[in-house]
Amino acid sequence: MLKILIALFASAIITMPITVTATTIEIAHPWSKAVPPTSNVAAAFLSIINHSDVDDTLIGASSPIAGIVELHTQNHNNGLMQMRQVETINVAAEQQQQLAPGGLHVMLFNLTEVPTIDSHFPLTLTFKYAGEITVNVAVKAATYSGSDNGTTHDVSHGMQHHH
């Protein structure tokens, strides 16, 4: 009888549901384009990798250097580039969601501190299941695209933000 109980107990441990923890979401390569010192907005880009078999959702973000942080998407509509706020960004199970220039990104408004090139600032991302994950965002030159290997040009483009 005891052997059966032990066998039952052992199998119960194995079949217990696995809870989703912050380790299932990985944030890769968070970066931001440097903005003029007078700017009060900045954008952050990153890759979200979902290592779990459960869909998760980015539901918000915050940073000590910004009064307001919003999730945004950029789309082309009749040749016009439009930015609009999105409530959430879905990250499917076992998939990678790219937040990159020209697409989804995190917007920081009312900057209390303007990030300078080669500096870092903290960004906290809030996920529905994984909870809060804080990353250090690397500030790159305005010409950086996330794919080049560190070539810098001294051309700064003014960022216009339209709501």
N, C-alpha and C positions, 0 to 999 in steps of 0.2 A: 504493500500500500504506500509506504514512504517513497519508494522509487517512482511510483506514478506521480505523486505530488511534486517531487523534485522536477520531473520531466515537464509537468504542466507549468510549473513556476518558471522554468528556464525558457520555455517557448513563449510565455507571456512577455518576458523581458524583450525578446527579439521582435515581437510584433507590435510593441508600443509605438505610437505615432512619433515621428521625429519632428521636433519643434523647429521652426524657422528662426535662426539666430542671425545676428548682424554679419557673421562670417560668410553667410551664403551670398551676400551682395558685396561685390568688389568694385571699388571706384578706381579707374585707371586713368593716369595722365591728366589730372585736372590742371587747366591753364586758363589764363585770362589775357586779353590784349591790353597792353598799356594804353591809357587814355591821357589826354592833356591834363596838366595839373589843375586846371579850372573846371574839369568835368565833374558832374555829380552823378554820372551813370557809368557802369562798367558791365561787362558780360563775362560769364564763366562758361567754359566748355569742358567736357569730360566724357569718359566712357563708363557706362554702368554695366557690369557683368553679373548676371544672375546665375549663381552656381547651384541653385536649388531646383527642385522639380515643381515648384509652386510659382505662379505668376505673382509678381510684386508690383507695387505702384509707388512712384515718387510723388508724394503729396504736398511737399513744401520744402523750403530752404531758408536759411538765415545766415547772417554773417555779422560779426561785431563791427565791421567797417561800413555797413549800410543800414539805413533806416528801414528800407523796404526791399525784400528780395522776392522776385516773382519768377515763375516758370513761363517761358515764352517759346513760340515757334515762329519761324519766318517762312513765308511762302510767296511764290510768285503768282500774281493774279493779273492777267492781261498785261504782262510785262512790268507790272509794278511790284516792287518788293514790299511786302506787308509784314509787320510784326504784330502778333497778338498774344495776349496772355492765354495760357492753358491752365486748367485747374490741376491736372495730374499728368504724369508721363508714365505710361505702362511699360514694364520691363518683363517680357515673357520668360517663362521658365527656360533655363539652359540657354538663354539668348543674351546678346549684347545690344544695348541701346546707346547709340552715339549721340552726344550733344555736341554739335559742331557748328562752325560759322555757316550760315545759309540754311540752317535747320533749327532743331530744338536747341535751346540754351537757357542758362540761368541769368536773369537780369538783376543787377544790383542798383538800386536807386537811393538818392539822398546820401551819397557817400560822406562818411565822417572823416575818412582818411582815403586819399587817392593813392592806389597802389602804383609803385614805380617799377620799372623794368628790373628783373632779377630779384625782386622781393617776393614775399609770399603773404597770403592772407588766409585765415581759416574760413571754411564754408561748411555749414552743417546741413546735410541733406536728410529729410525725414521721409522714411518709407512706411507704407501701411503695415507691413509685417516685420521688416528688418529693423524698424525703429530709426534712431538717429545715428548717422555716420558723419563724423567730421573729417574733412580732408584739408590739406594745405595746398592752396591753389598757387601755382607758379605764374608770375606775371612775365609775359613775353612781349617783344616788340610788336607794334601794330601790324607789321608785315608777316608775322609768323602765322602759319596756316595749320600747324599741328602735324604736318607731314614732312616738312623739310628738316634737314639735319643741322639746324642752328645757324643758318646764314641770316645775318641781320642787315637791314638797310635803314638808313636814317630818314625814312619817309614816314611821317605820322599823318594818318588820315583822321579828320574830325568825325566823330561818331554822331550822327543825327538820329534822334529817337523820336518816332512818331507814334502816338497812341491812336 
